[in-house]
Amino acid sequence: MEKSSFNCNQTLDTIPNEKLARLSELPSLPTLFLDALQQINDDRYTSVLAEKIGNDPSLVARILRIANSSFYGRSREIGTVQEAILLLGLSRVRDILIAVCFSKLLPMPKTTFDYTQFWHHSMAVGECTRQLAHYSGINQDLAFTAGLLHDIGRLIIAVFFHNEINDLLNAGKPLSVGEEQQRLGFNHMQIGGKAALHWKFPQAIQEAIEQHETPPAPDAEKSLTVLVYAANLLIQLAEKTTEEMSDVPESLRPALDILAIPNDKSVLSVNNARQFADQIVAIL
């Protein structure tokens, strides 16, 4: 895992204490979710992970539906988790497991928050980050997880602070960082970083969550944080149209240059990621 000198706590003390106290209500992470995170850099426990997944029939069913989706284009049906690992690879099954666990992580209160759009965006950014990581040399499993979880702060706001934002959502206004800051005294990046710290996510993921909308400095080095920033912005831009992306905006070139990713690979990653999200969200 990459090293970083970034201090994930450096902006978190700006969150009002009474708001931070709400994080004590966060549920414990599912054991399988923690196991998958811990095994991102260690494939020795494949059989153990497969056995644990097999103990949850509903989880097995979801994983197999995703593994058999047309996104993966398998010539024959995958019937067991072990077979999915054999055909797709442990890293892809682990990605699917993390995605499924994430989709069930927090309760869904009755609000006007668009959960379907949230899951679609999260899945698209996760897959885009993973594909960009392939070209930049960053760990793809770590990249998928960081991209998938980058907006966890928005979900926490929707679940724990929905009374403060419902009038904005009812009015059809987008919940911008500025609106979050004005209404809540913090934004989704800050509360997401604090939640990641609470759940003891790997530091690189904590950092990527808290910095995913912060443009990198001109002299920044290649990192997971820059990767998630680029993937998130690429997907945001692509979401403004139903058409496939055909070129990368000039505003993204500095970040992609840091990552050494050419335009054509970026475009391919975005379009593949949106297709992935379309299928996964329909199954979840």
C-alpha positions, 0 to 999 in steps of 0.5 A: 500500500502506498505511503502518505504523509497526509494527515487525515485529521487535519480538517476534521476538527472543523466539524461541530462536536454535536455532529461528530457525536452522531457517528457513534451511531454508525453500525459495525462493518460486516465481518466479510467487508472487513475480511475483504478489505484486509485481503486487498494485498493478500490472496492467501486466504481464497478458500477461507473467503469463499467459505465465509461468503458461502455461509450467506445464501442471499450474498451468494445469490447476489454475487453470482447474479453479478458474475453472470451479468453480460458485463463479464461476457462469460460463455457459460454460467457461473454456479458457485463462488469457488467457480466465480473466483476461478473464472473471474479471479479473486480480486474481481469477486472481492470487488463484487463482495465489497460492492454488495456489502457497501450497498447494505451498509446503512439503513435507508430512511424515507427521504427524497435522497436519490439512492439509485443515482448514488449507488450508480455514481459510486459503482461507476467511480469505483470501476473507473478508478479500477480501470484507470489504476491498470494504466497508472500502476496503482493497486486495482483492488485498492483503487476500486474500493476507494472509488466505490467509497469516495462519497460515503459522506453523502450517504452518512448525511442522507441517513443521519442528517436528512432533516437538515437537507430534506427541504433542499432535496424537495426543492430539487436543488443539488446538494453542493459542497457549499450547501452542505457546509452552510447547513451542517457546518461540514461537507461530505468529504470531511464527514466521510473522512471521519467515518473512514477513520472510525471504521479503520479503513486503510489510510490511503482510502481515508485520504482519497475519501477526504480529498476526492474533490480537491484538485492536485497541486501541479507538483503532486505525485501519482497517488490513489488520491489523484486517481479517485479525484480524476475518476470522480470528475470524469464520471461526473462529466459523463453523467451530464449526457446519455451519450458515451464520452468521446474525449477528455476535457482539458481541465482534467489533463493535469491530473491525468498527466500526473497519473500518466494516463492517455486520453483514449484509455481515460475515455475507455475507462469511463464508458466501461465503468458506466456500463458496469454501473448500469448492470450492477445497480439493476442487480443490487 
